[in-house]
Amino acid sequence: MDRMLYIGMSGAKEVMISQGMNSNNLANVSTTGFREDLAQQRSMSVFGPGLPTRAFAMTEKPGINFEPGPVESTGRPLDMSIQQDGFFAVQAKDGTEAYTRAGDFRTTPQGLLVTGSGLPVMGNAGPISIPPYETLTIGADGTITIRPVGQAAAQLAQIDRVRLVNPNISDLEKGRDGLFRQKNNQPALANADVKIMPGTLERSNVSVVEAMAKMISLTRSFDMQVKVMSTAEEVDKSTDALMKMS
């Protein structure tokens, strides 16, 4: 009975992991630029001394859903969304360069351009710093243009350019902070073909309906695994009773 019990136990454990990933997707359904985490399960044989007579379930993270999320118009000059493929380059909390689709930008009192979560937005030569301005616009290619304080309407100045990249998605991995990085830990090259749309934001690509349906399916799967463990216990008790009778 130990084989049956082991399969049920490992299956229930891995279903709980899948539930956690699905719950995280649901929790980020309103997070700007969020990309859905994918999960799958498969059986694995236990190898060791002797024959591989045991099997267990294993949850894998085969990748990320990179399908674009819905884009909505906000009319806010510092809100940005990427038109097709590509990412904004930001400076992560550990100081490394990372990538995101979240374009809810703002400026700090010190003039630093940051995302909604407070991460500095990268430009041509590092984090973008903006001097005091009357007006600010960001073009489709990421060029930042301002009218400095006290200057005439025609006195415009180009400050920097938002660093836009488009690495191969197969070379990217998602960190615990929700940011993407290249697997070789090298910064991606800037890509002039990436275009942005000012005054818009890309929402999460998580489907609430699909995530809720998956949650129900995982709950049923967990109940089934628990039932397998209960059945194994009942069979074990019945076997003990038969052995006592003999």
Buried (B, 14 or more C-beta within 10 A) or exposed (E): BEEBBBBBBBBBBBBEBBBBBBEBBBEBBEBBBBBBBEBEBEEBEEEEEEEEEBBBBBBBBEBBBEEBBEBEEBEBEBBBBBBEBBBBBBBBEEEEBBBBBBBBBBBEEEEBBBBBBEBBBBBEEEBBBBEEBEEBBBBEEBEBBBBBEEBEEEEBEEBBBBBBBBBEEEEBBBEEBBBBBBEEEEBBEBBEEBBBBBBBBBBBBBBEEEBEEBBEEBEEBBEEBBEBBEBBBEEBEEEEEEEEEE
